[in-house]
Amino acid sequence: MSTLADTPLIRTTALTRHDPVRNTTLLHPSTFILSGGQRVAITGPSGSGKSVFLRALALLDPVDDGVIQWRGRAIARGGIPAYRRRVAYIAQRPAMLDGSVEDNLRYPFSLKVYRDARFDRERVGELARRAGRDTDFLDKRASELSGGEAQIAALIRVLQVDPDVLLLDEPTASLDPAAALEIEALVSAWFDDGHGERASIWVSHDPAQAKRVGERQLVMTAGTLS
Ligand SMILES: Nc1ncnc2c1ncn2[C@@H]1O[C@H](COP(=O)(O)OP(=O)(O)OP(=O)(O)O)[C@@H](O)[C@H]1O
């Protein structure tokens, strides 16, 4: 008998995307399954479709065909905000709002989908400490953060609401090696806290990083994941 624990977190079936302007296929139909406890790394040439795939999984860009299931069910239009709460997309350059880091961390709680949750300064302080920052990090102006600090802030903004899946789209590509390791440590701690129920997909250009952040290695080649 299959149980909820056996059901993949995400399953895509024949997910396809075309570019009608250039008449090319950006994403060839393929089945992809992400289960709890998996850390997937995706590498592949520039322009091969890694971001297109990740953004499709995040429901940020439309697809032309295919289905994305969350825990065995298709996602209804009304369920998209709840899905995005469970499945968080982290971009290479995070968008930060004006104001302090804390203002940025408080922002999600102004959204309807987080109305049952409360900002917890102690919790985010702990996450900041894990990334090697002390509590006054929260009082810094977002506009004055370094690239690495902005990425830490963006990651804490996501991690404080306990997502099940992280979709990491080259989150350390513009950071120095030390800052990249801090981000990796933060993600690794989040993964371990999930006791085998969380999963991540990390797109990276760096083969050494891909090895560190993923036990399951996939390659995107001209819109095909293998
Ligand atoms: N919204 C879009 N409309 C049309 N074409 C797009 C769109 N987004 C991406 N593309 C094209 O899809 C292809 C794959 O782009 P994508 O950004 O996924 O590559 P990538 O593998 O992430 O590359 P990189 O490693 O350089 O970030 C590229 O040819 C790109 O120009």
The ligand as a Gaussian input file, in Angstrom:
#p B3LYP/6-31G(d) Opt

LIG

0 1
 N       10.672000      34.005000     -21.421000
 C       11.402000      33.500000     -22.414000
 N       10.971000      33.594000     -23.679000
 C       11.704000      33.105000     -24.711000
 N       12.878000      32.472000     -24.541000
 C       13.339000      32.344000     -23.295000
 C       12.626000      32.841000     -22.163000
 N       13.335000      32.566000     -21.052000
 C       14.450000      31.927000     -21.470000
 N       14.445000      31.795000     -22.812000
 C       15.463000      31.113000     -23.618000
 O       15.519000      29.772000     -23.175000
 C       16.857000      29.291000     -23.296000
 C       17.272000      28.718000     -21.961000
 O       17.397000      29.771000     -21.029000
 P       17.749000      29.528000     -19.513000
 O       17.786000      30.870000     -18.844000
 O       16.840000      28.511000     -18.933000
 O       19.212000      28.928000     -19.604000
 P       20.155000      28.422000     -18.453000
 O       20.473000      27.003000     -18.730000
 O       19.563000      28.741000     -17.115000
 O       21.427000      29.318000     -18.728000
 P       22.480000      30.022000     -17.747000
 O       23.312000      28.905000     -17.228000
 O       23.235000      30.933000     -18.652000
 O       21.701000      30.755000     -16.689000
 C       17.701000      30.465000     -23.753000
 O       17.895000      30.349000     -25.136000
 C       16.854000      31.667000     -23.430000
 O       17.113000      32.725000     -24.326000

